[in-house]
Amino acid sequence: MTSTHRDYIPQNPMKFNAFVDNLTKYIAKNIKKWPLITMELFQPVLDAFMGFQRVYLPLSSHPINKAQREQIRQAQAECTAVIRPFVNQFLKFPPVTDAERIEMGLYNNDGIRTAHIEVTALVEFEIKLRGIRELVVNFWVKGASNKAKPPNHYGAVIAWGILDEPPKDLSDLNRQFVASRTPYAISFTEAQRGKTVYFALAWQNDRGNIGNWSEVQSAIIP
């Protein structure tokens, strides 16, 4: 992405809706060209956008009050929290081209570093049982004595997957959440009980950039 301070994700809800609509349609049309992106990895982006539209579209054609405006803001924030790590993980690098990024409304790399763009902090985390069908992920800066997130960081990206064997690559961890605070609880279904779930975490800064991933840990779904 470019080093400009201007965010590529619009803040205005109408422009945000148009931006994500264009982005998701372009990815859906070209996904077979990009071997690292599967429909399973792309589906959370579609789900997040549908969640935003369920809130935004019914309120977009008439004046809204303060509470409705906050509903839209929250839905947009939740959708943005899914889009940023997806863009950073899959769309910033080849085989996606500069021309394709422009078509998607994204900025291209210009080789210039800007303060707070590079994520250098590492994540340490632990997995604990909270109850039936629920695990809790506690995370903090590696080597830190407290659980505060790094300055100018939004939170941690939690990548996870239920697998029959340890992941051979991080792309095997095909579900992601962005947790703005620790701990983060994840609920599972009855059918998933007894299966092994694998986790890896990385810090995400307030520009949406993701740092290095942690070691993979696993737990049995209670």
Sine and cosine of phi, psi and omega as CSV:
sin_phi,cos_phi,sin_psi,cos_psi,sin_omega,cos_omega
0.00,0.00,0.31,-0.95,0.00,-1.00
-0.96,0.28,0.30,-0.96,0.00,-1.00
-1.00,0.00,0.10,0.99,0.03,-1.00
-0.89,0.45,0.44,-0.90,0.02,-1.00
-0.98,0.22,-0.22,0.98,-0.04,-1.00
-0.96,0.27,0.76,-0.65,-0.03,-1.00
-0.98,0.21,0.64,-0.76,0.02,-1.00
-0.98,0.21,-0.29,0.96,0.03,-1.00
-1.00,-0.07,0.88,-0.47,-0.04,-1.00
-0.89,0.45,0.55,-0.83,0.07,-1.00
-1.00,0.05,-0.56,0.83,0.02,-1.00
-0.90,0.44,0.80,-0.60,-0.09,-1.00
-0.85,0.53,-0.63,0.78,0.00,-1.00
-0.91,0.42,-0.71,0.71,0.02,-1.00
-0.93,0.37,-0.59,0.81,0.05,-1.00
-0.88,0.48,-0.70,0.71,0.02,-1.00
-0.87,0.49,-0.68,0.73,0.00,-1.00
-0.92,0.39,-0.65,0.76,0.00,-1.00
-0.89,0.46,-0.77,0.64,-0.05,-1.00
-0.94,0.34,-0.56,0.83,0.07,-1.00
-0.87,0.50,-0.73,0.69,0.04,-1.00
-0.90,0.43,-0.69,0.72,-0.02,-1.00
-0.87,0.49,-0.77,0.64,-0.06,-1.00
-0.93,0.38,-0.61,0.79,0.03,-1.00
-0.92,0.39,-0.61,0.79,0.00,-1.00
-0.92,0.39,-0.69,0.73,0.02,-1.00
-0.89,0.45,-0.71,0.70,-0.01,-1.00
-0.86,0.51,-0.60,0.80,-0.02,-1.00
-0.96,0.29,-0.51,0.86,-0.14,-0.99
-0.91,-0.41,0.12,0.99,-0.15,-0.99
-0.87,0.49,-0.52,0.85,-0.01,-1.00
-0.93,0.36,-0.31,0.95,0.03,-1.00
-0.98,0.21,-0.34,0.94,-0.12,-0.99
-0.92,-0.40,0.99,-0.13,-0.16,-0.99
-0.90,0.44,-0.37,0.93,-0.02,-1.00
-0.98,0.22,-0.32,0.95,-0.05,-1.00
-0.98,-0.20,0.89,-0.46,0.08,-1.00
-0.96,-0.28,0.26,-0.97,0.04,-1.00
-0.89,0.45,-0.53,0.85,0.02,-1.00
-0.91,0.41,-0.60,0.80,0.04,-1.00
-0.96,0.26,-0.52,0.85,-0.04,-1.00
-0.99,0.16,-0.42,0.91,-0.10,-1.00
-0.84,0.54,-0.64,0.76,0.04,-1.00
-0.86,0.51,-0.52,0.86,0.05,-1.00
-0.93,0.37,-0.70,0.71,0.04,-1.00
-0.88,0.47,-0.67,0.74,0.00,-1.00
-0.90,0.44,-0.66,0.75,0.00,-1.00
-0.90,0.43,-0.64,0.77,0.01,-1.00
-0.93,0.38,-0.64,0.76,0.05,-1.00
-0.89,0.46,-0.60,0.80,0.05,-1.00
-0.90,0.44,-0.65,0.76,0.05,-1.00
-0.90,0.43,-0.72,0.70,-0.05,-1.00
-0.91,0.40,-0.53,0.85,0.05,-1.00
-0.88,0.48,-0.51,0.86,0.03,-1.00
-1.00,0.04,-0.71,0.70,-0.17,-0.99
-0.96,0.27,-0.75,0.66,-0.16,-0.99
-0.86,0.51,-0.70,0.72,0.02,-1.00
-0.90,0.44,-0.35,0.94,-0.05,-1.00
-0.97,-0.23,0.00,1.00,-0.17,-0.99
-0.99,0.11,-0.21,0.98,-0.13,-0.99
-0.97,-0.25,0.12,0.99,0.00,-1.00
-0.46,-0.89,0.30,-0.96,0.01,-1.00
-0.85,0.52,0.58,-0.81,-0.04,-1.00
-0.86,-0.52,0.38,-0.92,0.04,-1.00
-1.00,-0.07,-0.04,-1.00,-0.09,-1.00
-0.90,0.44,-0.66,0.75,-0.01,-1.00
-0.91,0.42,-0.65,0.76,0.02,-1.00
-0.93,0.36,-0.60,0.80,0.06,-1.00
-0.89,0.46,-0.62,0.78,0.04,-1.00
-0.93,0.36,-0.58,0.82,0.07,-1.00
-0.87,0.49,-0.70,0.71,0.02,-1.00
-0.91,0.42,-0.69,0.72,-0.01,-1.00
-0.86,0.51,-0.69,0.72,-0.01,-1.00
-0.92,0.40,-0.68,0.74,0.03,-1.00
-0.90,0.44,-0.62,0.79,0.02,-1.00
-0.93,0.38,-0.64,0.77,0.02,-1.00
-0.90,0.44,-0.66,0.75,0.01,-1.00
-0.91,0.41,-0.64,0.77,0.04,-1.00
-0.92,0.38,-0.68,0.74,0.01,-1.00
-0.87,0.49,-0.63,0.78,-0.02,-1.00
-0.90,0.43,-0.37,0.93,0.07,-1.00
-1.00,0.01,-0.61,0.79,-0.07,-1.00
-0.93,0.37,-0.70,0.71,-0.09,-1.00
-0.84,0.54,-0.80,0.59,0.00,-1.00
-0.90,0.44,-0.54,0.84,0.04,-1.00
-0.90,0.45,-0.72,0.69,0.03,-1.00
-0.87,0.50,-0.72,0.69,-0.05,-1.00
-0.91,0.42,-0.58,0.82,-0.07,-1.00
-0.99,0.13,-0.53,0.85,-0.17,-0.99
-0.84,-0.54,-0.37,0.93,-0.16,-0.99
-0.93,-0.37,-0.08,1.00,-0.05,-1.00
-1.00,0.08,-0.23,0.97,-0.18,-0.98
-0.77,-0.64,0.28,-0.96,0.11,-0.99
-0.84,0.55,0.51,-0.86,0.22,0.98
-0.99,0.14,-0.01,1.00,0.10,-1.00
-0.93,0.37,0.76,-0.65,-0.08,-1.00
-1.00,-0.09,0.24,-0.97,0.07,-1.00
-0.86,0.52,-0.67,0.75,-0.02,-1.00
-0.89,0.45,-0.63,0.78,0.01,-1.00
-0.93,0.37,-0.62,0.78,0.05,-1.00
-0.89,0.46,-0.64,0.77,0.04,-1.00
-0.89,0.46,-0.66,0.75,0.02,-1.00
-0.88,0.47,-0.53,0.85,-0.02,-1.00
-1.00,0.08,-0.06,1.00,-0.01,-1.00
0.99,0.11,0.31,0.95,0.01,-1.00
-0.99,-0.17,0.35,-0.94,0.04,-1.00
-1.00,-0.04,0.40,-0.92,0.02,-1.00
-0.98,-0.20,0.39,-0.92,0.05,-1.00
-0.91,0.41,0.65,-0.76,0.10,-1.00
-0.87,-0.49,0.14,0.99,0.09,-1.00
0.97,0.24,0.11,0.99,-0.05,-1.00
-0.95,-0.30,0.77,-0.64,0.04,-1.00
-1.00,0.09,0.57,-0.82,0.11,-0.99
-0.82,-0.57,0.52,-0.86,-0.02,-1.00
-0.81,0.59,0.67,-0.74,0.06,-1.00
0.96,0.27,0.11,0.99,0.03,-1.00
-0.99,0.17,-0.70,0.72,-0.05,-1.00
-0.98,0.22,0.75,-0.67,0.02,-1.00
-0.99,-0.16,0.91,-0.41,-0.06,-1.00
-0.95,-0.30,-0.33,0.94,-0.03,-1.00
-0.94,0.35,0.53,-0.85,0.05,-1.00
-0.94,-0.35,0.39,-0.92,-0.04,-1.00
-0.97,-0.25,0.70,-0.72,0.30,-0.96
-0.92,-0.38,0.54,-0.84,-0.01,-1.00
-0.43,-0.90,0.28,-0.96,0.08,-1.00
-0.67,-0.74,0.45,-0.89,-0.01,-1.00
-0.91,-0.41,0.79,-0.61,-0.01,-1.00
-0.80,-0.60,0.44,-0.90,0.08,-1.00
-0.99,0.13,0.69,-0.72,0.10,-0.99
-0.94,-0.34,-0.57,0.82,-0.02,-1.00
-0.02,-1.00,-0.17,-0.99,0.01,-1.00
-0.90,0.44,0.76,-0.65,0.05,-1.00
0.90,0.44,0.45,0.89,-0.02,-1.00
-0.57,-0.82,0.75,-0.66,0.11,-0.99
-0.86,-0.51,0.48,-0.88,0.03,-1.00
-0.86,-0.51,0.74,-0.67,0.05,-1.00
-0.96,-0.27,0.90,-0.44,0.12,-0.99
-0.99,-0.15,0.75,-0.67,-0.03,-1.00
-0.66,-0.75,0.41,-0.91,-0.03,-1.00
-0.34,-0.94,0.16,-0.99,0.05,-1.00
-0.94,0.35,0.75,-0.67,-0.03,-1.00
-0.85,0.53,0.80,-0.60,0.01,-1.00
1.00,0.05,-0.10,0.99,-0.04,-1.00
-0.99,0.14,0.43,-0.90,0.02,-1.00
-1.00,-0.05,-0.12,0.99,0.05,-1.00
-0.78,-0.62,0.02,-1.00,-0.06,-1.00
-0.94,-0.33,0.42,0.91,0.08,-1.00
-0.95,0.30,0.62,-0.78,0.06,-1.00
-0.97,0.23,0.32,-0.95,-0.01,-1.00
-0.89,0.46,0.47,-0.88,0.07,-1.00
-0.85,0.52,0.57,-0.82,0.03,-1.00
0.89,0.46,0.49,0.87,0.04,-1.00
-0.87,-0.50,0.62,-0.78,0.03,-1.00
-0.97,0.23,-0.65,0.76,-0.04,-1.00
0.25,-0.97,-0.44,-0.90,-0.03,-1.00
-0.89,-0.45,0.66,-0.75,0.13,-0.99
-1.00,0.09,0.83,-0.56,0.03,-1.00
-0.96,-0.28,0.93,-0.37,0.06,-1.00
-0.97,-0.22,0.73,-0.68,-0.03,-1.00
-0.50,-0.87,0.33,-0.94,0.03,-1.00
-0.34,-0.94,0.56,-0.83,0.07,-1.00
-1.00,-0.07,0.92,-0.40,-0.16,-0.99
-0.74,-0.67,0.40,-0.92,0.05,-1.00
-0.99,0.16,-0.33,0.95,0.02,-1.00
-0.53,-0.85,0.31,-0.95,-0.01,-1.00
-0.82,0.57,0.58,-0.81,-0.04,-1.00
-0.90,0.43,0.67,-0.74,0.08,-1.00
-0.99,0.14,-0.37,0.93,0.00,-1.00
-0.50,-0.87,0.44,-0.90,0.00,-1.00
-0.89,0.46,-0.40,0.91,0.03,-1.00
-0.91,0.42,-0.28,0.96,0.08,-1.00
-0.94,0.35,-0.39,0.92,0.06,-1.00
-1.00,0.09,1.00,0.08,-0.28,-0.96
-1.00,-0.05,0.20,0.98,0.10,-1.00
-0.85,-0.53,0.65,-0.76,-0.05,-1.00
-0.68,-0.74,0.60,-0.80,0.19,-0.98
-0.74,-0.67,0.43,-0.90,0.15,-0.99
-0.94,-0.35,0.91,-0.41,-0.03,-1.00
-0.99,-0.16,0.87,-0.49,-0.03,-1.00
-0.99,0.16,-0.24,0.97,0.02,-1.00
-0.47,-0.88,0.35,-0.94,0.04,-1.00
-0.96,-0.28,0.56,-0.83,-0.02,1.00
-0.99,0.14,0.22,-0.97,0.03,-1.00
-0.82,-0.57,0.84,-0.54,-0.05,-1.00
-0.99,-0.11,0.66,-0.75,0.03,-1.00
-0.82,-0.57,0.79,-0.61,0.01,-1.00
-0.98,-0.19,0.55,-0.84,-0.02,-1.00
-0.83,-0.56,0.14,-0.99,0.00,-1.00
-1.00,-0.05,0.24,-0.97,0.03,-1.00
-0.88,0.48,-0.60,0.80,-0.02,-1.00
-0.93,0.37,-0.34,0.94,-0.03,-1.00
-1.00,0.02,-0.15,0.99,-0.02,-1.00
-0.87,0.49,0.68,-0.74,0.00,-1.00
1.00,0.02,-0.19,0.98,0.02,-1.00
-1.00,0.07,0.30,-0.96,-0.02,-1.00
-0.99,-0.13,0.77,-0.63,0.04,-1.00
-0.91,-0.42,0.68,-0.73,-0.04,-1.00
-0.93,-0.37,0.60,-0.80,-0.06,-1.00
-0.77,-0.64,0.53,-0.85,0.24,-0.97
-0.59,-0.81,0.55,-0.84,-0.05,-1.00
-0.78,-0.63,0.44,-0.90,0.10,-0.99
-0.51,-0.86,0.54,-0.84,0.05,-1.00
-0.97,0.26,0.57,-0.82,0.12,-0.99
-0.85,-0.53,0.80,-0.60,-0.02,-1.00
-1.00,0.08,0.01,-1.00,-0.09,-1.00
-0.96,0.26,-0.02,1.00,0.14,-0.99
-0.99,-0.14,-0.03,1.00,0.02,-1.00
1.00,-0.03,0.03,1.00,0.00,-1.00
-0.99,0.15,0.57,-0.82,-0.08,-1.00
-0.93,-0.38,0.67,-0.75,0.02,-1.00
-1.00,0.06,-0.29,-0.96,-0.01,-1.00
-0.95,0.31,0.57,-0.82,-0.02,-1.00
-0.99,0.17,0.50,-0.87,0.05,-1.00
-0.97,0.25,0.05,-1.00,0.20,-0.98
-0.92,0.38,0.46,-0.89,0.02,-1.00
-0.99,0.17,0.71,-0.71,0.13,-0.99
-0.86,-0.51,0.33,-0.95,-0.04,-1.00
-0.71,-0.70,0.32,-0.95,0.07,-1.00
-0.45,-0.89,0.41,-0.91,0.10,-1.00
-1.00,-0.02,0.77,-0.63,0.00,-1.00
-0.93,0.37,0.86,-0.52,-0.10,-0.99
-0.97,0.24,0.00,0.00,0.00,0.00
